[in-house]
Amino acid sequence: MLLIEYMVKVIRIKVEGLPLYNGPLDLSFHAMQRVQEKHVDAVSCLFGNIYLNQAEAFVGLNASGKTRTLNVISFALSLLAAKPLNSVRVPMLWNDEPVIFDIYFFHKDKLYRLKTKIIRRRSMAGAGVLSIESENLWVKPANTKINKSNLFDFENLQPYIERSSTEKYLLSDVSIMVALNKEMNDEIKCMDLSGITFSPDYIVVVPQ
């Protein structure tokens, strides 16, 4: 079970380059079909006619990837929370190929897209060390012009924040989300209990 409760609302997580997945992992948390009036209480209105599902379920056979998928979501939330990636539990997501996280989220009448390219380098001791190679953040207003067909369209927009290799005080494993979190005067706090509970599929994300 996955519980998400905070001001920032994640709408979609797309990840490319993950081993053991046939193609990109693409998870959407919004209602893709039209929400009828009798079903309004079963979803949460984000804005306009865009609704978020109140619960998501992953069903499959043993070893089919349910826990791995939840771990990917947990890692993506840690990225949004601007946690140092080498300090969080990395659920065997990487081989030697880059992994690209493309995360869409909503906060205070604005839509955001965070695209992060992460690579794993070998330290002198031989351990894998994660580093953010490139990263961009886009933003657009969530207004009446936004519908399901253009919800994820940020192609013609300039990045609101762009990662720079000349930034002196930004650690290589910390997302540029640290700047947005400070600007929003908000912080996404994540708590992954999957390793200490009886059920390995249980992740809790708590509000500030």
C-alpha positions as CSV (number, residue, x, y, z in Angstrom):
1,M,0.0,0.0,0.0
2,L,1.2,3.5,-0.8
3,L,0.0,6.6,1.1
4,I,0.9,10.0,-0.2
5,E,-0.2,13.0,1.8
6,Y,1.5,16.4,1.3
7,M,0.9,19.7,-0.5
8,V,2.8,18.7,-3.6
9,K,0.7,16.3,-5.7
10,V,2.6,13.9,-8.0
11,I,0.7,13.3,-11.2
12,R,3.0,11.2,-13.2
13,I,6.4,9.4,-12.9
14,K,8.2,8.2,-16.0
15,V,11.5,6.5,-15.8
16,E,13.8,5.4,-18.6
17,G,16.8,3.2,-18.4
18,L,15.8,0.9,-15.6
19,P,17.1,-2.7,-15.8
20,L,14.6,-5.5,-15.8
21,Y,11.9,-3.3,-17.4
22,N,10.9,-3.7,-21.0
23,G,10.9,0.0,-22.0
24,P,10.1,3.0,-19.8
25,L,8.2,2.7,-16.6
26,D,5.3,5.1,-16.9
27,L,3.1,5.6,-13.9
28,S,0.1,8.0,-14.0
29,F,-1.8,8.9,-10.9
30,H,-4.6,11.0,-12.4
31,A,-7.9,9.8,-13.7
32,M,-7.5,9.1,-17.4
33,Q,-11.2,8.6,-18.1
34,R,-14.0,11.1,-17.7
35,V,-15.1,11.4,-14.1
36,Q,-18.8,11.2,-13.8
37,E,-20.7,13.1,-11.1
38,K,-21.6,9.9,-9.3
39,H,-17.8,9.0,-9.0
40,V,-16.5,12.5,-7.9
41,D,-16.3,11.4,-4.2
42,A,-13.9,8.6,-5.3
43,V,-11.3,10.9,-6.7
44,S,-9.6,14.2,-5.7
45,C,-10.1,17.3,-7.9
46,L,-6.7,18.8,-8.7
47,F,-8.1,21.6,-10.9
48,G,-10.6,22.0,-13.7
49,N,-11.5,18.5,-15.0
50,I,-8.2,17.0,-13.8
51,Y,-8.7,14.5,-11.0
52,L,-6.2,12.4,-9.0
53,N,-7.0,8.8,-7.9
54,Q,-7.2,8.5,-4.2
55,A,-5.6,5.0,-4.2
56,E,-3.4,3.0,-6.6
57,A,-3.0,-0.8,-6.6
58,F,-0.3,-2.9,-8.1
59,V,-1.3,-6.5,-8.7
60,G,0.8,-9.3,-10.0
61,L,2.5,-12.7,-9.3
62,N,5.4,-13.1,-6.9
63,A,8.6,-11.5,-8.3
64,S,6.7,-9.7,-11.0
65,G,8.0,-6.3,-9.9
66,K,5.4,-4.8,-7.5
67,T,7.9,-4.0,-4.8
68,R,10.5,-2.8,-7.2
69,T,7.9,-0.4,-8.7
70,L,7.1,0.9,-5.2
71,N,10.8,1.4,-4.6
72,V,11.1,3.5,-7.8
73,I,8.2,5.7,-6.6
74,S,9.9,6.1,-3.2
75,F,13.2,7.0,-4.8
76,A,11.4,9.6,-7.0
77,L,9.8,11.2,-4.0
78,S,13.3,11.4,-2.4
79,L,14.4,13.2,-5.5
80,L,11.6,15.7,-5.1
81,A,12.4,16.1,-1.5
82,A,16.0,17.1,-2.5
83,K,17.5,14.4,-0.4
84,P,21.2,13.5,-1.1
85,L,20.6,10.4,-3.4
86,N,23.6,8.6,-1.9
87,S,22.1,8.8,1.6
88,V,18.8,7.1,0.6
89,R,18.3,3.4,0.0
90,V,18.7,2.7,-3.7
91,P,16.6,-0.3,-4.6
92,M,19.0,-1.8,-7.2
93,L,17.7,0.5,-9.9
94,W,20.9,1.0,-11.8
95,N,23.4,-0.9,-13.9
96,D,26.0,1.1,-15.8
97,E,23.5,3.0,-18.0
98,P,22.0,6.4,-17.2
99,V,18.5,6.5,-15.7
100,I,16.2,9.4,-16.5
101,F,13.4,10.4,-14.1
102,D,10.6,12.5,-15.6
103,I,8.3,13.7,-12.8
104,Y,5.2,15.8,-13.2
105,F,3.6,17.4,-10.2
106,F,1.2,20.1,-9.0
107,H,1.6,22.7,-6.4
108,K,-0.4,25.9,-5.6
109,D,-2.1,26.3,-9.0
110,K,1.0,25.5,-11.0
111,L,2.2,22.4,-12.9
112,Y,5.8,21.4,-12.8
113,R,8.0,18.9,-14.8
114,L,11.3,17.8,-13.3
115,K,13.6,15.8,-15.7
116,T,16.7,14.4,-14.1
117,K,19.4,12.3,-15.6
118,I,21.3,10.2,-13.0
119,I,24.4,8.2,-13.6
120,R,26.3,5.8,-11.4
121,R,30.0,6.1,-11.1
122,R,32.5,3.8,-9.4
123,S,34.3,5.1,-6.4
124,M,38.0,4.2,-5.8
125,A,36.7,1.6,-3.4
126,G,34.6,0.1,-6.1
127,A,31.2,1.1,-4.7
128,G,28.5,2.7,-6.9
129,V,28.0,6.4,-6.4
130,L,25.1,8.3,-7.8
131,S,25.5,11.6,-9.5
132,I,23.1,13.9,-11.3
133,E,24.4,14.6,-14.8
134,S,21.7,17.0,-16.0
135,E,18.5,18.4,-14.7
136,N,15.8,20.8,-15.8
137,L,12.6,22.1,-14.1
138,W,9.7,23.6,-16.1
139,V,6.6,25.3,-14.8
140,K,3.3,26.5,-16.3
141,P,0.0,27.8,-14.8
142,A,-2.8,25.3,-14.1
143,N,-5.6,27.2,-15.8
144,T,-8.6,26.5,-17.9
145,K,-6.5,26.0,-21.0
146,I,-5.1,22.8,-19.5
147,N,-6.9,19.6,-20.2
148,K,-5.9,15.9,-20.4
149,S,-4.5,16.2,-23.9
150,N,-1.9,18.9,-23.0
151,L,-1.5,18.3,-19.3
152,F,2.1,17.0,-19.8
153,D,3.1,19.3,-22.7
154,F,6.0,21.4,-21.6
155,E,7.9,21.3,-25.0
156,N,7.7,24.9,-26.0
157,L,8.6,26.3,-22.5
158,Q,12.0,27.4,-21.3
159,P,13.3,25.8,-18.1
160,Y,12.4,27.6,-15.0
161,I,15.5,26.2,-13.3
162,E,18.4,24.6,-15.1
163,R,21.2,22.7,-13.4
164,S,24.5,24.3,-13.9
165,S,27.9,22.6,-13.6
166,T,29.3,25.9,-12.3
167,E,27.1,25.9,-9.2
168,K,29.5,25.8,-6.2
169,Y,27.1,24.9,-3.4
170,L,24.9,22.3,-5.1
171,L,26.0,18.8,-4.3
172,S,26.3,16.4,-7.3
173,D,23.7,14.0,-5.8
174,V,21.1,16.7,-4.7
175,S,18.3,17.8,-7.0
176,I,17.7,21.4,-8.0
177,M,14.4,20.9,-6.2
178,V,16.2,22.2,-3.2
179,A,15.9,25.7,-4.7
180,L,12.2,25.3,-5.5
181,N,11.4,23.8,-2.0
182,K,13.1,26.9,-0.5
183,E,11.1,29.2,-2.8
184,M,7.8,27.5,-2.0
185,N,8.7,27.6,1.7
186,D,7.7,23.9,1.7
187,E,9.4,20.6,2.1
188,I,8.4,17.1,0.9
189,K,9.2,14.6,3.6
190,C,9.3,10.9,2.8
191,M,9.5,7.9,5.0
192,D,10.1,4.5,3.5
193,L,9.1,1.7,5.8
194,S,9.4,-1.1,3.3
195,G,12.5,-2.5,4.9
196,I,11.2,-2.6,8.5
197,T,7.6,-3.6,8.3
198,F,6.1,-7.1,7.8
199,S,4.7,-6.2,4.4
200,P,7.5,-5.3,1.9
201,D,5.0,-3.3,-0.2
202,Y,4.3,-0.6,2.5
203,I,5.6,2.9,1.9
204,V,4.4,5.9,3.9
205,V,5.0,9.5,2.9
206,V,4.1,11.9,5.7
207,P,3.4,15.7,5.6
208,Q,5.6,18.3,7.1
